[in-house]
Amino acid sequence: MDISKYSCQIALPGFSEEAQLLLQQARVLIVGAGGLGCPAGQYLTSSGIGTLGIADYDVVSMSNLHRQILYSPADIGQSKVDIACERLQKQNPDVKLVPHSEKITSDNVLSIIERYDIVVDGTDNFETRYLLNDACVMTGKPLVYGAIYQFEGQVAVWNIVYDENSRSPNYRDLFPQVDATQIPNCTEGGVIPTLAGIIGCMQANEVIKYITKTGELLVGKVLIFDAQSMQTRIIKIGNTSKTSVRGLSATVNSPTISVTELKKCIEEDLIELVDVRTEQERDAFDIGGIHIPLDELEGYMAYFTDPKPKVLYCATGKRSEEAVKLILKEIPDAQVFSLAGGLKAYLEDQ
């Protein structure tokens, strides 16, 4: 390791080369290479983390670029995790970058996070957030939480193990359960791009403090930041967890259809296609069907009561999966399917 590149942080009071060695030996996993994962990844890489895992199964889209600063227009349609690892590796060749391009589910989450010392939550959906929380509780891993919406961000550190019988609070101590359908995501409600950078950097800061054993962690409390007023509040939620996590909830999988099955159904006029991407993506390329952007889906529920099966598609299948879940929650017997692998799989099958 070239110590000179870390000289400014080694010079910090109470830091020293010993703290730098702790960073070099650390293994950190970031789940979600989006608005939070990009800045967190950049600063953890520059600080000299030994091993940095990046988990994401989505591709870059135009609407990502205003806040997901590792990507450029030339990257649209490409794997986020591949681009992120490539850029971060150039930033610091000393860091071992580990891509995880598979979707994090109840089947693989334990085997993935067991390889790491601490996990950073950069996710954008509640199902994965609760899954990560519960998996970290079960494996005794600390979890650095971050969330952004419009002008407000939150940061906390969950699940610090004190001893065999006690731990700090986790996400379920704050929110035992959330009705995600009542909370718009960034696409629907908007988010100021600088907020992603601020909260992502705060998450990286908590990771560095945890690894080097410096400073006071955001344990047992949640920091709330308002980007409009530039004010912060810290809400205390107690010293120890009062929840019990005994297992993982099975990941809910949307009904899917393969590219091969889809093409056969199109030939026989058995289905209708629905594009849930953004207007910009639709203008660039599509495979037909009607266009209902994901953030407008709730206004078209009556359309999905028609008995003819509908196949929803997006770039990778991620957004169409979420769309199918939303439809089935409102109309349990709707004949809706997500195109597995999205347009990426469709084009690869040409």
C-alpha positions, 0 to 999 in steps of 0.5 A, spaced: 500 500 500 502 506 498 501 510 504 502 517 501 496 517 498 492 517 504 497 522 508 492 527 509 487 522 513 493 519 517 495 525 519 488 526 523 489 526 531 487 519 533 487 516 526 495 514 524 497 508 520 494 503 524 487 506 522 489 506 515 491 498 516 484 497 519 481 500 512 485 496 508 483 490 512 476 491 511 470 488 507 464 493 505 458 491 501 454 497 498 447 494 496 444 499 490 449 502 486 444 508 485 444 515 488 447 513 495 451 508 493 455 512 488 458 517 492 458 512 498 462 508 493 467 513 491 469 516 498 470 509 501 474 507 495 478 513 495 479 512 503 483 505 502 477 500 503 481 493 502 475 490 499 468 493 496 463 489 494 457 493 489 450 489 488 445 492 483 442 488 478 439 494 474 442 498 468 443 505 467 437 510 465 437 517 463 433 519 469 439 516 473 444 521 471 442 527 475 444 524 481 448 517 480 454 521 479 458 515 477 455 514 470 454 518 463 450 518 457 454 513 454 453 508 459 445 508 458 443 501 458 449 498 461 450 494 467 450 499 473 455 494 477 459 493 471 460 501 470 461 502 477 466 497 479 470 499 472 470 507 474 472 505 482 477 501 480 481 507 476 480 511 482 484 507 486 487 500 483 489 498 490 482 496 492 479 490 490 472 491 487 467 485 487 461 486 483 454 482 485 450 483 479 444 478 481 438 481 485 438 480 492 433 476 495 431 471 501 435 466 497 442 469 496 442 475 501 445 471 507 451 468 503 452 474 500 453 479 506 457 473 510 463 475 506 463 482 509 464 486 515 459 491 514 453 493 509 451 500 506 444 500 504 443 504 498 436 501 496 430 504 493 425 499 495 422 497 502 422 490 500 430 489 499 431 494 505 427 490 510 430 484 507 437 487 508 435 489 515 433 482 517 439 478 514 444 483 518 440 482 524 441 474 523 448 474 521 450 480 526 453 485 521 452 492 522 448 496 517 449 503 515 442 506 513 440 511 508 434 514 505 432 520 501 426 523 498 425 530 495 429 535 500 430 530 506 435 525 507 436 520 513 442 516 516 443 511 521 447 505 523 443 499 525 445 493 529 451 494 533 452 487 537 454 489 544 454 482 547 451 475 546 444 478 549 444 485 546 444 489 540 443 496 538 436 498 534 435 496 527 430 498 522 424 494 525 425 498 531 423 505 528 419 502 522 416 495 524 412 495 518 411 500 512 405 500 507 410 502 501 404 503 496 403 509 500 410 512 500 412 515 493 419 513 490 424 518 487 421 517 480 414 519 483 416 524 488 422 527 486 429 528 489 434 534 489 440 531 486 445 534 491 441 530 497 444 524 494 451 526 495 450 529 502 447 522 505 451 518 501 457 521 503 454 521 511 454 513 510 461 513 507 463 517 514 459 512 518 463 506 515 470 509 516 468 511 523 466 504 525 472 501 521 477 505 524 473 506 531 473 513 531 468 518 533 461 517 535 457 513 531 449 514 529 447 508 533 440 508 537 438 514 533 437 517 526 440 523 523 434 527 519 437 532 514 433 538 510 436 540 504 432 546 504 433 549 510 440 546 511 438 544 518 439 537 521 435 533 527 437 527 531 432 523 533 434 518 539 430 511 539 433 508 544 440 504 546 438 497 545 433 493 540 426 491 542 425 487 536 426 479 534 428 477 528 427 469 527 427 469 519 427 472 513 420 473 509 420 470 502 422 475 497 415 476 493 417 474 486 412 477 480 409 472 475 414 473 469 415 471 462 421 469 458 423 472 451 422 466 448 415 465 451 413 472 449 415 472 442 411 466 441 405 469 444 406 475 440 406 471 434 399 468 436 396 475 438 395 472 445 398 478 450 398 485 450 405 489 451 405 495 456 412 499 456 413 502 463 419 506 462 420 513 461 418 517 455 425 518 454 427 511 454 420 510 449 422 515 444 429 512 443 427 504 442 421 500 444 418 493 442 411 495 441 405 496 445 402 501 449 406 506 454 404 507 461 410 510 465 411 506 472 410 513 476 403 513 472 401 506 473 396 507 478 391 511 474 391 506 469 388 500 473 382 499 470 386 497 464 388 491 467 382 488 469 381 486 462 382 478 461 387 479 456 394 477 459 398 483 459 406 483 459 410 489 462 417 491 460 422 495 462 430 495 461 432 490 465 425 487 468 426 491 475 421 496 474 416 491 470 417 487 476 415 492 481 409 494 476 406 487 476 407 487 484 403 494 484 397 491 480 396 485 483 396 488 490 390 492 487 387 487 482 389 480 485 386 476 479 389 480 474 393 477 468 399 481 468 407 478 467 414 482 467 418 480 461 424 477 465 431 480 463 427 486 460 429 489 453 436 487 455 434 480 454 430 481 448 435 484 444 440 479 446 436 473 444 436 477 437 
